[in-house]
Amino acid sequence: AVECRLAHVRAGPVDDEAGEACARALHGLVWGKGLEVAEVKGGGGDGPAFRVRVVDGVAEAKEAGAAEPSVNEQLVSRGLARVPRSSKYAKDDLAAAMQALQLRARSSRAGVWRYGDCDFSDDEK
């Protein structure tokens, strides 16, 4: 196992209700499954960040392309995580897709957006 950071994803702390929900969803999405990991330059934060897809095998990884949404996209579209403000300047396709998914989750008041805007003050740190 190797620790990695998901590109363009910001979740609450695990001791917070929303952070715990995000951690549980992440666990359910990836635990015990084959993963395709690709580094994303400028992935919103310090150090390397990755796009992660769940795949059943090597053949599926080669065929998958953009067919299956990444773990990053699934967490944001469910409203369990959000896109950090620093990602709005990113030039990659994932950042644009994540912004659109966040807007959709926000308008449907999913997850962290259920009470309206969530606190972005931790993005300033």
GIVENMO-V422781 format. One record per residue. N is the residue number from 0. RES is the residue in one small letter. SS is DSSP state (h for helix, s for strand, l for the rest). OMEGA is omega in degrees with one decimal (none if undefined). D_FIRST is the distance of its C-alpha to the first C-alpha in whole Angstrom. Layout:
N_RES_SS_OMEGA_D_FIRST, N_RES_SS_OMEGA_D_FIRST
This chain:
0_a_l_179.4_0, 1_v_l_177.8_4, 2_e_l_176.2_7, 3_c_l_179.7_9, 4_r_l_178.9_13, 5_l_s_-179.5_15, 6_a_l_175.0_18, 7_h_l_179.8_21, 8_v_l_174.8_20, 9_r_s_179.2_21, 10_a_l_177.2_21, 11_g_l_177.8_23, 12_p_l_-175.7_21, 13_v_l_179.3_20, 14_d_l_175.7_23, 15_d_l_-178.6_25, 16_e_h_-178.6_26, 17_a_h_178.4_25, 18_g_h_177.7_21, 19_e_h_178.4_21, 20_a_h_178.7_22, 21_c_h_179.5_20, 22_a_h_178.8_17, 23_r_h_178.9_18, 24_a_h_177.7_18, 25_l_h_177.9_15, 26_h_h_-179.8_13, 27_g_h_-178.4_16, 28_l_h_-169.5_15, 29_v_h_-171.8_12, 30_w_l_176.7_11, 31_g_l_-177.2_11, 32_k_l_174.3_12, 33_g_s_-177.3_12, 34_l_s_171.0_11, 35_e_s_-175.0_13, 36_v_s_178.6_13, 37_a_s_179.5_16, 38_e_s_178.5_16, 39_v_s_178.1_19, 40_k_l_-179.3_22, 41_g_l_-174.5_23, 42_g_l_175.0_21, 43_g_l_177.7_23, 44_g_l_-180.0_22, 45_d_l_175.6_21, 46_g_l_-178.5_18, 47_p_l_177.6_16, 48_a_s_-170.1_16, 49_f_s_168.2_15, 50_r_s_-176.4_16, 51_v_s_175.2_14, 52_r_s_175.1_16, 53_v_s_178.6_15, 54_v_s_179.9_16, 55_d_l_-178.8_17, 56_g_l_-177.7_17, 57_v_h_-179.3_18, 58_a_h_179.4_22, 59_e_h_179.6_21, 60_a_h_179.9_19, 61_k_h_-178.0_22, 62_e_h_-169.8_24, 63_a_h_-176.9_23, 64_g_l_-179.2_24, 65_a_l_-175.5_25, 66_a_l_-177.9_26, 67_e_l_178.7_23, 68_p_l_179.3_22, 69_s_l_175.7_19, 70_v_h_178.2_17, 71_n_h_-177.8_18, 72_e_h_-179.3_22, 73_q_h_-179.4_21, 74_l_h_-179.8_21, 75_v_h_-178.1_24, 76_s_h_177.0_26, 77_r_l_-179.3_26, 78_g_l_-179.6_26, 79_l_l_177.3_23, 80_a_l_179.5_22, 81_r_s_-179.4_25, 82_v_l_179.5_25, 83_p_l_-178.8_26, 84_r_h_-178.4_29, 85_s_h_-178.8_28, 86_s_h_-179.0_27, 87_k_h_178.2_30, 88_y_h_-178.8_31, 89_a_l_-176.2_28, 90_k_l_-176.0_29, 91_d_l_-178.7_27, 92_d_h_-179.1_27, 93_l_h_-179.4_24, 94_a_h_179.7_26, 95_a_h_179.3_29, 96_a_h_-178.6_28, 97_m_h_177.6_26, 98_q_h_179.4_29, 99_a_h_178.7_31, 100_l_h_178.3_29, 101_q_h_178.7_29, 102_l_h_177.8_33, 103_r_h_179.1_33, 104_a_h_-179.7_31, 105_r_h_-178.6_33, 106_s_h_177.3_36, 107_s_l_178.9_35, 108_r_l_178.1_34, 109_a_l_172.6_31, 110_g_h_-176.5_28, 111_v_h_-178.7_29, 112_w_h_-173.3_32, 113_r_l_179.4_34, 114_y_l_-176.3_36, 115_g_l_-179.2_36, 116_d_l_174.6_35, 117_c_l_-174.7_32, 118_d_l_178.3_32, 119_f_l_-176.0_31, 120_s_h_179.8_32, 121_d_h_175.0_28, 122_d_h_-176.5_28, 123_e_h_-176.7_31, 124_k_l_none_28
